[in-house]
Amino acid sequence: MSKERKNTLRDSVFESLKAMIITGQIPPGGRVTENEIAERLKVSRTPVREAFNRLERDGLVIGRPRQGYV
């Protein structure tokens, strides 16, 4: 897989996850895990983890060790 394709998948997962948060598909204060989102989007956990890290930096989610994200 080329680097360009990896970036596309990573960006796509980020945009999908962000949209789920903004539209309320993931409610405020709702807990989600990497596994749950990976299964929902039918991707591996790696791009999901990277998306959560970006969203945490943007202040849209808070990571909870061994509990997922809110």
HELIX and SHEET records of a PDB file:
HELIX    1   1 LYS A    3  ILE A   22  1                                  20    
HELIX    2   2 GLU A   34  LEU A   41  1                                   8    
HELIX    3   3 ARG A   45  ARG A   57  1                                  13    
SHEET    1   A 2 GLY A  63  ARG A  64  0                                        
SHEET    2   A 2 GLY A  68  TYR A  69 -1                                        
END                                                                             
